[in-house]
Amino acid sequence: MPNLKDIKRRIRSVESTMQITKAMELVASSKFRRAKERAEAALPFFEQTYKLMAEIAAEDPYFNSQYVHKRAENGSVILIVIAGDRGLAGGFNNNVLKIAQARIEEVQAQGESAIIVPIGQKAVDYFERRGAKILRSYDHVAEHASIYLGMDIADLVLASYRRHVSVQSVELVFTNYVSPIQQVAECMNVIPLMRMPGTAPRRCAVEYEPSPEAVFDKLVPQYVAGLVYGAIVESFASEQAARRTAMENATDNATEMIDKLSLQYNRARQGAITQELTEIVAGANALE
């Protein structure tokens, strides 16, 4: 027969854990709403910047820019990897780091090297433990990220891209928010801009000074900054959605466990009472 005190102690322990998971679920829900609002607010600026760049690239069939041509093979790839600062978010961190590691192995198999820009404490810890070549680390910045953070990262990677001919591309690994229960980790190309989708050569009355290429090159840092900032905010929203789901499941599991333990406690208590009654009756019969 299980000890009643042990069962009661375990019930209290599970109830205490359930209070924590419920609180974390509510906090994650609040942070998720704010992150989605920031992502939606930044989207119009990014879309307009991209549209203007596409129009410039479509003006001239001989358009040329340092950001649109693929460089020689066997160079370096800069990977901006965005993960979370904390755990307890299901498979969120593991999924994005798995995508990043697969891309690194693919790059190395081609005789190239990977330079990492980790964003988030989990990404920083992961790549530091593996001795990866890190350009610069960013931790605990996602929750209060601004467009200025995106500009700082954009300036960093574009300066390295311009300065080192061996850097052949810049790529971004982040988690795309699909729905409250689905977040997809993916790797996307940032630089070079091999083509601008949805554009075609056309003529218009706009003139660019000093040249379309110069204007285009000035817009690229803003484009990359908007892309990185959007990915950070999107990843943070995905992290909170994943954490909310994980904590909701943990709370449900705790409730189910409490129900089972309560049933076990009641059965044990009933068994103890029955045993005491049996002993009393047996004692009374012995006295007779």
C-alpha positions in Angstrom: 0.0 0.0 0.0 1.5 3.4 -1.0 2.4 5.8 1.8 -0.3 8.5 2.1 2.2 11.2 3.1 4.3 10.4 0.1 1.4 10.7 -2.3 0.2 13.9 -0.8 3.7 15.3 -0.9 4.0 14.4 -4.6 0.6 16.1 -5.3 1.8 19.3 -3.7 5.0 19.1 -5.8 3.1 18.7 -9.1 0.7 21.5 -8.1 3.6 23.8 -7.5 5.1 22.9 -10.9 1.7 23.5 -12.6 1.5 27.0 -11.2 4.9 27.8 -12.7 4.0 26.3 -16.2 0.7 28.2 -16.2 2.4 31.5 -15.3 5.0 30.9 -18.1 2.2 30.2 -20.5 0.5 33.5 -19.7 3.8 35.4 -20.0 4.6 33.8 -23.4 1.2 34.7 -24.7 1.7 38.3 -23.8 5.2 38.5 -25.3 3.9 36.7 -28.4 1.2 39.4 -29.1 3.7 42.2 -28.8 6.2 40.5 -31.1 3.6 40.0 -33.8 2.6 43.6 -33.6 6.2 44.7 -34.1 6.6 42.3 -37.0 3.5 43.6 -38.7 4.6 47.2 -38.1 8.0 46.7 -39.8 6.6 44.9 -42.8 5.5 48.0 -44.9 8.9 49.6 -44.7 10.6 46.3 -45.8 8.1 45.8 -48.7 8.6 49.4 -50.0 12.4 49.1 -49.9 12.3 45.8 -51.8 9.8 47.2 -54.3 12.1 50.2 -55.0 15.1 47.9 -55.4 13.2 45.7 -57.8 12.2 48.7 -59.9 15.8 50.0 -60.1 17.1 46.5 -61.1 14.4 46.3 -63.8 15.3 49.6 -65.4 18.3 48.5 -67.2 19.0 45.0 -68.7 22.7 45.7 -68.2 22.2 46.6 -64.5 25.3 45.8 -62.5 26.0 45.8 -58.7 28.4 44.2 -56.3 25.5 42.7 -54.5 23.9 40.8 -57.4 26.7 38.6 -58.7 27.7 35.3 -57.4 31.4 35.2 -56.4 33.9 32.5 -57.0 33.5 29.1 -55.3 35.5 27.8 -52.4 35.0 30.9 -50.3 33.3 31.6 -47.0 29.6 31.8 -46.2 28.4 34.1 -43.4 25.5 32.5 -41.6 23.3 34.7 -39.4 21.7 32.1 -37.0 18.8 33.3 -34.8 17.8 31.1 -31.8 16.3 31.8 -28.4 17.8 33.1 -25.2 16.0 30.5 -23.0 14.8 27.0 -23.2 11.5 25.4 -22.2 10.1 26.1 -25.7 9.7 22.5 -27.0 11.8 21.9 -30.1 12.2 25.5 -31.1 15.9 25.9 -30.5 16.8 22.4 -31.5 15.1 22.8 -34.9 16.8 26.0 -35.9 20.2 24.8 -34.7 19.8 21.6 -36.6 19.1 23.5 -39.8 22.2 25.7 -39.2 24.4 22.7 -38.5 23.2 20.9 -41.6 24.0 24.0 -43.7 27.5 24.3 -42.1 28.3 20.7 -42.9 27.0 21.2 -46.5 29.3 24.2 -46.9 32.3 22.4 -45.4 31.7 19.4 -47.7 32.0 21.8 -50.7 35.5 22.9 -49.4 34.2 26.2 -48.1 34.1 27.6 -44.5 31.3 29.1 -42.4 31.5 32.3 -40.4 28.7 32.5 -37.8 26.8 35.5 -36.5 24.8 33.9 -33.6 21.8 35.8 -32.3 20.3 34.5 -29.0 22.1 32.9 -26.0 21.3 29.3 -27.2 22.9 30.0 -30.5 25.9 31.6 -28.9 26.5 28.7 -26.5 26.0 26.1 -29.2 28.6 27.6 -31.6 31.1 28.5 -28.9 31.1 25.0 -27.6 31.9 23.7 -31.1 34.7 26.2 -31.7 33.0 27.8 -34.7 34.4 30.9 -36.3 32.2 33.7 -34.9 32.1 37.1 -36.5 30.2 38.7 -33.6 27.7 37.4 -31.0 24.4 38.9 -29.9 22.5 37.6 -26.9 19.4 38.7 -25.0 18.6 41.3 -27.7 15.5 39.8 -29.4 12.8 40.8 -26.9 13.6 44.5 -27.2 15.0 44.5 -30.7 14.7 47.6 -32.9 15.5 48.4 -36.5 18.8 49.8 -35.2 19.9 46.3 -34.2 19.1 45.2 -37.7 21.2 48.0 -39.1 24.1 47.1 -36.9 24.1 43.5 -38.0 23.6 44.5 -41.7 26.5 46.9 -41.5 28.7 44.2 -39.9 28.0 41.5 -42.5 28.0 43.8 -45.6 31.3 45.4 -44.5 32.8 41.9 -44.3 31.2 41.0 -47.7 32.7 44.1 -49.4 36.1 43.8 -47.7 36.8 40.1 -48.2 36.4 38.8 -51.8 36.6 35.3 -50.2 33.1 35.9 -48.6 30.8 34.6 -51.4 27.4 34.9 -49.7 25.4 35.9 -46.6 22.6 33.6 -45.5 20.0 33.8 -42.7 18.8 30.9 -40.5 15.7 31.7 -38.5 12.2 30.4 -37.6 9.3 31.4 -39.6 6.0 31.8 -37.8 3.2 29.9 -39.6 0.5 29.5 -36.9 0.2 29.3 -33.1 1.0 25.6 -33.3 3.4 25.6 -36.3 6.8 27.3 -36.6 9.2 26.3 -39.4 13.0 26.7 -39.2 14.5 27.7 -42.6 17.6 28.9 -44.3 17.4 31.7 -46.9 19.9 33.6 -49.1 20.4 37.3 -48.3 23.4 38.3 -50.4 24.0 38.1 -53.4 20.6 39.1 -54.8 20.7 36.7 -57.7 17.5 38.1 -59.1 14.6 40.3 -57.9 11.4 38.2 -58.2 8.5 39.6 -60.0 10.5 42.2 -62.0 11.0 42.6 -65.7 12.9 45.2 -67.8 10.8 48.3 -68.4 11.1 51.9 -69.1 9.9 54.8 -66.9 10.5 58.5 -66.4 12.5 58.1 -63.2 16.2 59.1 -63.3 18.7 58.0 -60.6 21.6 60.1 -59.6 24.5 59.4 -59.8 23.5 56.0 -61.2 20.9 53.2 -60.7 23.7 51.0 -59.3 24.8 53.7 -56.7 21.2 54.1 -55.5 20.7 50.4 -55.4 23.8 49.9 -53.4 22.7 52.5 -50.9 19.4 50.7 -50.4 20.9 47.3 -49.9 21.9 47.9 -46.2 18.4 49.1 -45.5 17.0 46.0 -47.2 19.3 43.7 -45.3 18.6 45.5 -42.0 14.8 45.1 -42.5 15.2 41.5 -43.4 17.3 40.7 -40.3 15.1 42.7 -38.0 12.0 41.0 -39.4 13.6 37.6 -38.9 14.6 38.4 -35.3 11.1 39.6 -34.5 9.5 36.6 -36.4 11.8 34.2 -34.5 11.0 35.7 -31.2 7.3 35.4 -31.9 7.8 31.8 -32.9 9.8 31.2 -29.7 6.9 32.6 -27.6 4.3 30.6 -29.5 6.4 27.4 -29.1 6.9 28.1 -25.4 3.2 28.8 -24.9 2.3 25.5 -26.5 5.0 23.6 -24.5 3.8 25.2 -21.2 0.2 24.5 -22.1 1.0 20.8 -22.7 3.0 20.7 -19.4 0.0 22.2 -17.5 -2.4 19.7 -19.0 0.0 16.9 -18.2 0.3 18.2 -14.6 -3.5 18.3 -14.3 -3.8 14.8 -15.5 -1.0 13.6 -13.1 -2.8 15.3 -10.2 -6.0 13.6 -11.1 -4.3 10.2 -11.1 -2.4 10.9 -7.9 -5.6 12.0 -6.2 -7.3 8.8 -7.3 -4.4 6.8 -6.0 -4.5 8.8 -2.7 -8.2 8.2 -2.2 -7.8 4.5 -2.9 -4.9 4.2 -0.5 -6.8 6.1 2.2 -9.9 3.9 1.6 -7.7 0.9 1.9 -6.2 2.1 5.1 -9.6 2.8 6.6 -10.8 -0.6 5.6 -7.8 -2.3 7.1 -8.3 -0.4 10.4 -12.0 -1.4 10.5 -11.0 -5.0 9.8 -8.5 -4.9 12.7 -11.0 -3.3 15.0 -13.7 -6.0 14.2 -11.1 -8.8 14.5 -10.0 -7.4 17.9 -13.6 -7.2 19.1 -14.3 -10.7 18.0 -11.2 -11.9 19.8 -12.4 -10.3 23.1 -15.7 -12.2 22.8 
